[in-house]
Amino acid sequence: MIKNTLKVFKILAFIILTWFLGHSIFIVYDGLSDNGTKADLAVILGNKVNEDGTLSK
């Protein structure tokens, strides 16, 4: 019983680790292969939007 639980845990840990490494590699590759085109918008964290839709100073 304990051996089966340990085997399932090892398989699950391997799947999660493989998933994590695959996504990490994709994120790094995607970040390094930026084509540098102009963006349609920008996000400014901490800036307030007034009620009329304009940004605060």
C-alpha positions in Angstrom: 0.0 0.0 0.0 2.7 2.5 1.0 4.8 1.5 -2.0 1.9 2.2 -4.4 1.3 5.6 -2.8 5.0 6.5 -3.0 5.0 5.4 -6.7 2.0 7.6 -7.5 3.5 10.5 -5.6 6.8 10.2 -7.6 4.8 10.0 -10.9 2.8 13.1 -9.9 5.9 15.0 -8.8 7.6 14.2 -12.2 4.5 15.4 -14.2 4.3 18.6 -12.2 8.1 19.2 -12.5 8.0 18.6 -16.2 5.0 20.9 -16.7 6.8 23.6 -14.7 10.0 23.3 -16.6 8.2 23.3 -19.9 6.3 26.5 -19.1 9.4 28.2 -17.7 11.3 27.4 -20.9 8.4 28.8 -23.0 8.2 32.0 -21.0 12.0 32.6 -21.3 12.0 31.9 -25.0 9.0 34.1 -25.6 10.6 36.9 -23.6 13.9 36.7 -25.4 12.3 36.6 -28.9 10.6 40.0 -28.7 10.2 41.6 -32.1 10.0 45.1 -30.7 6.9 46.3 -32.4 4.8 49.2 -31.1 2.2 48.4 -28.4 -1.4 49.4 -28.7 -1.7 50.3 -25.1 0.4 50.6 -21.9 -0.5 49.7 -18.3 0.6 52.2 -15.7 0.3 50.6 -12.2 -0.8 53.0 -9.4 -2.2 55.7 -11.7 -5.8 56.9 -11.0 -8.4 57.3 -13.7 -10.6 60.3 -13.1 -14.4 60.1 -13.5 -14.3 61.7 -16.9 -11.8 59.1 -18.2 -8.6 61.2 -18.1 -5.6 60.1 -16.1 -4.4 61.9 -13.0 -1.0 63.7 -13.0 
